[in-house]
């Protein structure tokens, strides 16, 4: 059975046991190293998804050099042959993982996709429908870029947001091209707008300035409001999100339906 739906199960995969049958698990974080599981928690999450016979997405953030060194044991601990896709949001990490761990299945995360997600795009009177649609495109829209990243770095998938202005007309890759098996993962309903280096939950410090964190951001989020935005933003930790509303279709290159990553709350 091919899994088309994933649910966010928390940073450590603590919610995997409560997922509906046949639904894959997404764990980790796209914006903070302190919301990644340790090697033991990752092993437990992999075991839990294996028992349920579903795949897992390991979401990862951007890294400082010393942070990446500390996280290498996590990537090293991913079992060979496990149904785990690592969503990468750092170009240096993409190079490092492909070089050191070519067995890992790698996909390009939302922070590197190139989509413009600011709510102002959706309400701007200065944009034509075509201009608005352009803001929803990104690296994943180019067959040449997909083929290059597949050939040089083993990228097999792309993570995008479900946006009103995201065009569904993605280029179809050549049938025999390196990116012929490209997967599109559509995240819904919380689109990531921006990520800062400093976290208000730890006094405005950079997450790289602390060796560990008690994750106070998991206790709640903050709504940010400004009339010109056309909608609220939601901040949790170092990231700001918007609620995308009703899902909008995104067609996978080649015409197949995308995989959907759903969130019951702000990740």
N, C-alpha and C positions, 0 to 999 in steps of 0.2 A: 504494500500500500504506500503510495507516494503522499507524503504529508505536505499540505498546502497552507496550514495555519500553525502559527507559533503563538505562545502567550508568554509575556514577561513574568518570570517566576521569582524575581528578586535578585539582589546582587550575588547571593551564594546559592541560588537555586532552591531556597527554602520552601517555595510554593509548588514545587514539581508534583508532590503527592496529591495536590488538589486540582490539577489540570484535568480537563475533560479527556476522555479516552480518544486516542488518535491524534492529539494535539502536541506539537513539538514544544520544547522549552527554550526560552531566551534568558540568559543570566549575565551577570557582570554589569559593566557600565561603559557608556560612550564618552563620559566626561570627567571621571575621577578615578585615579589609581586606587584610592582607598575603598572603592566600591567594587573591586575585583575580588573574587574568591581566592582563598589560599589553595595550595596544591591539594590538601586533604579535602577541602570542601568541593573542589572541582572533581576530584575522584568520586566523591559521594554522588554528585550531580550526574556524572557520566554513568555511574552504576544505576541510578534511579531511572534515567532515560532508556538505558538498555533494557531494563526490566519491563518498561512500558512499550518497548520496541518503537521508539520515536527518536528523531534527531534532536540535536541541541545547537543553539547559537551561543557562542561566547563573545559578548560585546566588549570591546576594549577601547580605551581613550587614547589621547596623545600622551607622550612620555618625555620627560627630561632624561638625559643620558643615565644618570645614576638610578632613576626610577626603572628604566628598562633593564638595567643590570639586576636589580632586585627582583624583577618579575620574570626573568628567564626561567627559573625553576617551574613556574606555572605553565609556560608553554611547553617546556620539556616533559611535563607530567601528562600531557594529553596522550592517551593510549593510542598506539598505532592501530589503524583500522577502525577507530571509534567514529561514530556518525556525528562529528563535531565540525562546525564551520566557524572559523575565527573571523569576526568582523573587525577590520583594521581601520583605524582613524589617524594614522601617522605614517607618512611616507618612509621615514627611516625604519619604522617597525616592519613595514611591508618588505623592505629590502632585507632586513635582518632575519625575519622569519622564513622567507623564501630561501635564503642562503643557508641558514643553519638547520631548518626543519622543513625540507621540501615535501615531506609527507603530509604536512598540514594543509587542509582545505581553506583557502583564503578568499575573503570577499572584501570589497571596498565599502567602508562604513559611510554613514550619513554626513559626517564632518568633511569628508573628502569628495562627496558626490558632485558638488558645484551648484546645487539648487539654491535659489534665493527664496527664503521662506518668510521674510519679514511681512507681517500682516498688511503693511502699507501697500505692498504689491497688489493685493486683492482689491483695494479701495481707491487706488490712484486714478484720478481723472486724466492724468498726463500719458497714460499707457494705452496703446491700442490693444485689441485682443491678441494680435500677433506678438506684440511686445511683452504682454503679460505672460503668454505661453512660453516665450523665450526664457523668462526668469525661472520657469519650472524645469528647464532642461539642465543637463550637466554632462559629466564625463561619460556616463552610461548611455547618452544619446548618440555617441559617435562610434560607428563600427570600427573605424581606424584605431581609436583609443582603446576600445575593448580588445581588439586583436593584439595590440601592442602589449597591454597589461596582462593578457592571458599568456602570451608567448614569453615575455621577459620576467614576469613575476608570479605566474600561476594563478592570477585572479580569475575566479570562476563565477563571481556574483557581485551584485551591486545593491546597496541599501538606499532607498529613497523614501520621501514622505508623500503622503496622500494629500496633494494640494489641489485646490480648485483650478489653479492656473497651470497645472502640470500637463503638458501635452501627452496624449496617449499614442502619438505617432512616432514611436522610436524606430530608428533605422533597423532594418532587418540585416543581420550579419550574413556573410557568404556561407552557404551550406557547408563548405569544406574549410572554413576559416577557423583559427584558433579559438575564437569566442563562440563557436557554434552552440555550445552547451551552457551559455550564460544564464544565470538565475537572477531574477529581480525580486528583492524583498521590499515590500511596501509596509512602512510603519504607520500605524493608525491607532488612536486619533491624535496623538501628541507629536507635533512636528517640532524638531529642535531648531531654534532660531540662532542662538549664539552661545558660546562657551567662554567663560573668563578664566584667567589663571588664579584669581583670588576668590576665596570662599567666604561669604558673609557668616556662615555658620561656625567658622573657627576664627572669628575676629578679623576678617579681611586678609588673612594670611594666604600665601600660595600653598596649595596642597603639597608641593614639593618641600616646603619648609618644616613639615612635621613627618616623623617616621611612621606614625600610625594615627588612626583617628577612630573615635567612638561612633562615627556616623550620625551625628545629631540631625543631619538633613533628612534622615528617614522618618523623623517624627512629624514632618509637615512641610508645606510649601507656602509660598507667598504670591499673592496676585498683584501684578503691576498694571497700572491703568494710566493711559494717556490718550486724549481724544483723537489725535491724528492717527492712531494705530488701527482704528477700525475694529478693535477687539482686544481682549485682555491677553497679557502675557503671564506666564506662571514660572516662578523661579524656584528651583530646588537645587541646593548645593551651588555649583559653579555654572549651571546651565539654565537657560531660559527657553521655555516652550510656548507654543500656542496650541489651542484645541482646533483641529482641522475640521471639525463638524462631520457631516456625512462623508463616507468614503467616496473617493473619486477614482475612476478606473485608470489603471496603468497597464499597458500591454507589454508583455515580455517580448524581447527580440525573438522573432521566429513565430510569434502569434500565440504562444501558450500563456495561460493565466499566471500571474505572479504568485509568489508566496507572501502571505500577510503576517506581519508581526503585530499583535494586538496588546494594548496596555489597558488594564483596568484603572490605573492611577498613573500620575506623573512618574516616570522612571527615575 
